[in-house]
Amino acid sequence: MPEKRKLVVSFAPFWHNGNRVTDRSLQILLAATPAALFGVYRFGFSALAVLALSVSSAVLWELAFTRVAKRPVSVGDGTAAVIGLMFGMMLPASLPWWAVITGTFIAIVVARQIYGGIGSNPFNPAAVAVAILMLAWKQRMDFDAALVNYAFDFSAAFPLSAVKAFGTGAIKELSYVDLFIGRQVGGIGSVCGVALLAGGIYLILRGVIRWEIPVSFLAGVAITAAVFHAADPLKFASPAFHLLTGLTLFGAFFLSTEDASSPVNFVPMLIFGAVAGAIAVFIRNIGVFAEGLVFAILVGNLIQPLLDKIRPNALGKVK
Amino acid sequence: MTMMRSKTFFGMGQPRLEYTPVPARIDRPESIRPAGRVTLLHPRPPEANAIPSVKVGETVKSGQKLSLYGKGDYVTSSVSGAVSALEPFPGSFVRNFTAISITPAPEEVPDDGLRAVHQDPSLASALDFLDAAPGMPGLQRLNDADRPLKTLVVCGVDQDLLVFTQQYVLGARGHDIQNGIRALQKISGIGEVVILTRREAVQGYGGHSVGRVMGVDHRYPSAKPQLVMANLFGREVPAGRTCEDLGYCFMSAEAVASIGAAFSTGRVPVNKLITVIPKDGVPHLVETPVGTPVGDILNRFGAAVGAGDRIVAGGPMQGTALFSLDYPVQPDTDALLVLDAAAAANISDYPCINCGECIRVCPARIQINLLVRYLEAGKYADAEESYDLNSCVECGLCSYVCVSKIPILQYIVLAKHELARMRSTEPLNA
């Protein structure tokens, strides 16, 4: 008879596939890095400063709140850093420091921790913060006004503002290739379409985000823009223009896919993405904002609980 | 070797967990005798004012029925020898047993109770001698006049990963299984017989004369009875009901073989086949008397068991962790798995992040992201009513993929247990 040894008793299953929340956060940070670095190349040191402040202040807000609220310290899971980076990548490079830390406070404390922290936020925290900043400091968040002191070797007008003000005549000089490789004005991390697309595909292949959401989101943008464009080609820009400008690609891969605020079933994911994409174009074409994509994301978040009611019948469900 | 199966680099697809076939190098089981005493778990705790019919010091025979309190439930002695102790034994989920310890005598003396009646199989004699036979036939199911059974499903596939016990029995004990099927048909009146085997083994299996042979997918958890019902028979078991309610009786190949062997020889089988997987991951097939302490079996393989390790009765997805090396082999213990402290999965108290991984692996299409919120809050009735708790087949895949490492399966099993407990006490409280 072997001597007594203390065995560990636990409940099945005894295997795990090894996935961790921290790994998912690191994957997202990695996938966003090319687009963020391009923003630093494009907008210079001030862009780096905004990104650095955004990530670090988001992490510090998370740490401070969990300390004060006596919650388990959760900065190690990397989700606060992800929110900070997502927020920073949507900002103009000239945003002052106090606006950045106000924004991360809104994202981390108001939009996330107050609702219970990770997994419990009903809205995308970074989108909430950008939306509030757009309402609070309209001029600071306006890319044309914010980037007035920059000299670019391409059109320095924010494309979506140009088309909204002057119709498609104002943007006929812009080539889609230029827009796709980042020769345009916009948020720090959201101008380089090719980097965003690569990051998004990487996240899909690694299983971090669900492909149904970005695909239906982009389809929603393209179809809605096509309808507008067909109705009045002089006033409303083409689908390709809408796909390649503003926050479209960033929103498709990095905002709409946020876990807690998006649905998980097949049909709801398709509806969610398509609705958010369509509303984004509605806001651009007939709304107040030249770029109101974050509001479209928030509307999608808003209907998510309703969408979650659409679900397959469970095995042997008694109707 | 780590026993954990990791997600592939490109993690978009679902995890491909597949059942293990019998390794080619295994052609017969290794026989292991208990080093000291055996322990049988009688499914009834000691009762204060009842005098057990078996006393310490009494000599029992191999295959002898031991019914401590004369209420129809019994265990079968797996050795000949003297009863050395009767002790209360706590099981999981408030199931309490009486542990009967028997010190084997040098000479094996078989019980001859069944010999008198084995020529003419009857339900009464099966219930009387074979209900605790290796493989755990669950013969009471045949004895329910309100719920007639139409189809006997012989499971020649295993329920958990890494385990190949039932597959081996199906391949190696065809004669016993055929006898068992005939005996079961005779005593129960069941007409249809289906034999489940691995999909690629359907053609090669020679049991077509006694039943329809059907192939089960390799992918875990296709062998779950509820999924076999839905995918092979086209009959979904309504949530909260059982396969038996629809007239299907699933029985392990080993149980059927036990019944076949018992009625053809007149001796009650007492040895259990077990897949043993020590820490090195190299599996063995072992034959040992029911009641042998698991430590005796692991010693054979030099399986060093250290502090903090886990010993699992069953497979990695659905097994039960044992708290002691003295824990005995049960009639339904199909496997023993030793997991190093570093290799076994741990849980965390992280909340659900709504990543949807569980939704995509759930074979029962349950909204686990919603269900788990109710279970964490202890709202079991709501979980059952609105979030399909009873559709769960308890495969454990949700816990396996959970990035927050929530013990989802444990929550589900606890919830079902609590609901059943509340229901059974409700009339008393009313």
Interface residues (C-beta under 8 A of the other chain):
Chain A: M1 P2 R5 K6 L7 V8 V9 S10 F11 A12 P13 F14 W15 H16 N17 G18 N19 R20 V21 D23 R24 P72 D77 G116 G117 I118 G119 S120 I204 L205 R206 G207 V208 R210 W211 D259 A260 S262 V264 N265 D308 R311 P312 N313 A314 L315 G316 K317 V318
Chain B: M3 M4 R5 S6 K7 F9 F10 G11 M12 G13 P15 A35 G36 L161 Q226 L227 A230 E236 V237 P238 A239 G240 R241 P293 G295 N299 V305 G306 A307 G308 D309 R310 I311 V312 G314 P316 M317 Q318 G319 T320 A321 L322 F323 S324 L325 D326 L337 L339 A341 A344 A345 N346 I347 D349 Y350 P351 C352 I353 N354 C355 G356 E357 I359 P363 A364 R365 I366 Q367 N369 L370 D388 N390 S391 V393 G396 L397 S399 Y400 V401 C402 V403 S404 K405 P407 L409 Q410 V413
